[in-house]
Amino acid sequence: MGERITITTADGAFDAYVARPAAAKAPAVVVIQEIFGVNQVMRDITDGLAGQGYLAICPDLFWRIEPGIDITDQSEAEWKRAFELFNAFDVETGVGDIAATIAQVRADSACSGKVGAVGFCLGGLLAFLTATRTDADAAVAYYGVGIEARVAEAEKLAHPLMLHIAEQDQFVPKEAQAVILAALKDHPCVEIHTYPGRDHAFAREGGEHYDAADARTAGGRSLTFFAKHLA
């Protein structure tokens, strides 16, 4: 369903997976990867958003480390590689690459001019930073890892942000969740949903902690959010 395009930055170029909707012109959504690269899960999410009427694009944010990473969460070796990539990844340049992706897709003749972002895990943190540091019109963060260390950036929020928090997240402990909630729950731009009993990556289909019901609930909330803010 999708195609590959090239995103150009001042210090290099990288690929992105793009899925186009049936409409000739539509709002865009940048899909921000987990630590497994632009894999089948991310491509399926991108395709799904196109099916919902969005021009969806998933950039290869690991390109500076190794282009074309496409692994799963199904083996110990892949998890080891994923954490190596996570530890080698530079968040600051990653946000810059997302900003370049937003600029390029906004200029696409098929884009209405509105651009949102949705990210998962590492991408959840990056979605939060996309909301605070770029001109994205709306952003959704699923179980973002490390947001608690950056909540002060919320003072820069000018566009809507939705957070999905798994209450039993092994990578975002209760103490971190408390920091996030205390800092952001009353922010006028922020909408937060928590999911009792859910662990990290509850929306990753095929994953160990996947929960179909809550994934569907979170997905519905995200689509309603984008419909409201990207129209």
Buried (B, 14 or more C-beta within 10 A) or exposed (E): EBEEBEBEBEEEEBBBBBBBBEEEEBBBBBBBBBBBBBBEBBBBBBBBBBEBBBBBBBBBBBBBEEBEBEBBBEEEEBBEBBEEBBEEBEBEEBBBBBBBBBBBBBEBEBBBEBBBBBBBBBBBBBBBBBBBBBEBBBBBBBBBBBBBEBBEBBEEBEBBBBBBBBBBBEBBEEEBBEBBBEBBEEBEBBBBEBBEEBBBBBBBEEBEBBBEEBBEBBBEBBBEBBEEBBE
